[in-house]
Amino acid sequence: MANRAIWSMRKRHEWLATPLKPKRVKRSTRLRNGQQDAIDRKATKSEAEG
């Protein structure tokens, strides 16, 4: 039993080292919380710049 805690701590730190995949969010959810508006604004800015 003593080894289990050490192993799980090591494993946890390995997981922390790898970045998490971004969650998939539907367009309707993004529209509801205003995220889609920000994405649209960012897209128009980058098109205008170059």
VEXZATI-212576 format. One record per residue (C-alpha): x, y, z. Coordinates in steps of 0.25 Angstrom, whole numbers, plus 5000, padded with zeros to 4 digits. Layout:
// residues N
XYZ;...
END
This chain:
// residues 50
500050005000;501150105003;501650094988;500250134983;500250284988;501650304982;501250244969;499950324968;500650454972;501750434961;500650404951;499850524955;501050614952;501250544938;499850584935;500050724939;501250734930;500350704918;499450814913;497950784913;497150774900;496250894899;494750854901;493850844889;492850954890;491650964881;491351094873;490051114880;490751114894;491851204889;490751304884;489951294898;491251334906;491751434896;493051354892;492551354877;492551504877;493951514882;494351404871;493651484860;494351614865;495651554865;495451494851;495051624845;496251694851;497251594845;496651604832;496751754832;498151754836;498651664825;
END
